[in-house]
Amino acid sequence: QFYFTPLYNVLRVLAGENDDQSPTSEEEETSFPLDRVKLVNNDDILKVAVKTDQLACFHTILSYETAKAFMCRDMEKARKCTDLYFDKFATKDLRLMYTAIYNVFYEGLVSFYFTRLTGEENCRTRAENAYTQMREWSFRSDWNFENKLLLIEAELYYTLNNYDKASICYEASIKSAREHKFIHEEAIANELAGNFFYETGHFLKAESFYAHSIKCFKKWGGFAVARRVESIVLKRFGADSWQLCPIDYAASSTISSKENLSKKRQSRS
């Protein structure tokens, strides 16, 4: 109840199981028995976890809720989740707890977003600390951390208005996530790259990255998230955009990205 129900609740949202819409295709017919899970509000479970001092449960649910809020682009909720994590856990020795990896990942992404939005120095400090922690972990395992580090680094360069380096890091993060089989993080990186290129005036590239984000979210099973990205594409580019054949910028323009990363790491050591 403390661990699986919160996870199922989050999966229902990401898969669109609690939407008013029915699945729109056979692709969305999930074989996962989400409809047979006893539903309990995650906020209520969190309250019980805190009351009974179930901090491991609290930490785990917070990880789920942070990921859900970020992928649904409920950035205020994502910020509240990262604030809770920061207050309760960030000062402790993380010891590479598997859930802490994702807390730090989203801490970096959310904090850089709000740094650009508000200019708050506290957000910048927390974002840079998350980047430093992820960089430290990446030396232990490229497979698990490289794509996450590159995406946080892309957000860092975007925040610093260094668009050339940001572009390289977004594309390298996508390539790394694809090679290392983190398809949901490949989807996230594609969407953030789409946001970056759209906001910097590169509309054709943006459209291509959004298209790949939708494809990855659907393959992962996050149909509600895919529909959200589709609505962005329709709003920004119109219905005719679906007639275009997207160019795979992520596959074609990141050949030297790992070489760039390797050079930077050599300069750090």
N, C-alpha and C positions, 0 to 999 in steps of 0.2 A: 504494500500500500504506500509506503513512504518513498519508494524508488521507482517502481514500474508504472503506477498510475500517473504520476507527473510526466513521465516520459511519453506515455500513450496520449495524454492530453495535448502535449506539444505536437506530437506526430499527427494527431487529428487536425490541428490547425494548419500545419504545413501541407498536409495532403489534401486539405479542403473538405475533410469529412464532416465538419460542423458548419459548412456553408449551406445557404439555402439552395444553391445550384446542385443538380445531380451531376455525376460524372459525364463529361461531354464526349467521351470516346472509350473504346475498349482499353486504351492505354491507361485510363484513369481508374479502371476497375481493380482495386487493390485486393490482394489475397490475404492481407494482414488483418486479423480479426479485431479491428478497432471498434467495431460496432458492438462487440460483446464485452468491452471493458467497462467496469463500473466507474462512472464519471464523478469525480470530486474536484472541486475548484482548487487549482494549485496554490492560490493565495491562502486558502484555508489550511492546506497541508503545511505551508510554510509557517503559519502561526503556531500550529501544533508542534512542528519541529523545533521552533525556537523555545516554546514553552517547556518542552520536555528535554531540552538541551541536546537535540539530535543535530549537531553541527555538520556532520558529514552529509546528512540528508539535506540540510539547508543549503550547503555548498553545491550539492549536485543539482537540486531544483533550480537554484540561481543560475547555474550554467545553462540548463535547458531554456529557461525563460529569457536569458540574455540573447541566446542564439535565435530564438523565435522572434523576439522583438526586433532584432537587427535585420533578419531576413524579411520580415514583414514591413520593414522601414518605419516602425514605430520608434522613432529615435528618442523621444522623451522617455518612453518606457525603458528603452535600452540604457539610457543614461541613468535612470533610477536603479536599474539592476547593477550596473557597473559601480555606482556609488555605494550600494549595499555591500558589494564584494570588497571594495576598497576599504570601507569602514570596518568590516568584520574580519577580513582575511589577508589583505595586501601586506600588512606589516609582519605577518607570520612567515616562518621558513616554509616555502612551498614544496621543497623536496621533489619537484617534478611530479606532483600529484596529477593524474591524467586530466581531471576536471580543471585544474589550475591553468593548464595549457590553453584551454579555450577561453577561460576568463581573461587571461592576459592578452590573447589574440583580439577579442572583442573590445577590451579596454583600450587597446591601441587604436583600433578603427573608429570607435565611438568618440574617443577623446580628440583625435585629429579632426573629425567632422565638426565637433563643437568648437574647436580652436579656430577653424576657418569661419564658422558661423558667428561666434561671439568675440573672438580675440582674447578670451580669458586666459590669463597666465597659468592658472591652476590646471586647466585642461591641457595646455601645452606641456607642462611638467609631467603630468600623468602619462600623456601619450609618449613622450620621450623615454620615460622610465619603462613603459611596456616594450618599446622598441629595443631598449638596452637588454631587458630580460630575455626577449625572444632571440636576440642576436647571440646571447650567451648560451642559450639552449641549442641553437643551431649548430654550434661547434660539436655537440654530442651526437647529433643525428640530422644529416641533411634530409633524409627521406621524410622525417616527420615535421621538420620545422622550416625547411627552405622556402616553400611557397608562402607560408604564413609571414615569415620575416620579410620576404620581397613585397608582399602586399602592404604591410605596415610601412615599409620603406617607401613604397610608391605614394602612400598617403602623406608621409613626411615631406617628400619632395614637392608634392602638390601644394601642401601648406606653405612651403618655402618659395613657391612660385618658380621652382626649377622644373619646368615642364618637360624638357628633354629627358632628364633622368627619371622623372615620374613615369613617362611613357615607357621607357625601357623596363622599369621595375614592374609595372602593371602586366606587361606582356610576358615578362619572365616568370612572374607569379602564376599566370595562367598555364604556361608551358610546364612548369614544375608540378602544379596540382594535377595536371592531366597525366604526366608521366608517373606520378606517385599515387594515382588512383583516388585522389580526394575530390570526387566529382562535385560535391556540394560546395567545396571551397573554390573549385574551378568556376562554378556558376556565380558565386559571390564576386570573385575577382573580375569576371567578365562584366558583371553589372556595374561594379565600381569603375572599371575602365570605361564603360559606356558613359557613365555620368561625367567622368573626367573629360573625355573627348567631346561630349556634347557641350559642356560648360566652357570649353576652350575653343569652340567653333569648328571642330572637325566632325561634321555631322554624318558623313558617310561611314567613317570609322566607328562612330558611336553606335550607329544602327547595326553594324556588323557585330559588335561586341554584345549588344542587347540580344540579338538573335541567338548567339551562342549561349548566352546566359539562360534564355528560355529553354533551349534544347537540353542543357545540362540539368536544370531544375526538374524538367519533366522526366528525364532519364533517372534521376535520383528518387523521384516520387513526390517532389514538392510542387504539386499541381496548383495549389492556391498561390504559391510564390510565383510560379511561372505566369499565372493569369495576371498577377499584379504587374510584372515586368511587361507583359503584352499590352496592358492598358497604358503604360508609359509610352511604348512605341507608337500606339495608335494616336495618343494625344499629341506627341511631338512630331510624328512623321506622316500620320494619316493612314487610311486603309490601303493605299497603293503601295505602301512600304513592303507588304507581304509578297508582292509580286517580284521584288528584287531578289537576286541571288547573292547572298552575303559573301563578301570576300573574307577569307580566313586570315585576318591580320595576325591573330595570335599564333598561328602555325608558321606564318611566312616571315615574320619580322623579328623573331627573338632568337635567331640562331646563335648570336654572339652573347646573349644575355648571361649564360652561365660563365662564360669567359670573363665578362665584366665583374660578376659577383666574385669569382675566384681571385681576380686581381685586387679587388677591394679587401677581401679577407686577408690576403698576403700582406697588404699594407697595414692592416690592423695589428697583425701579430709581430 
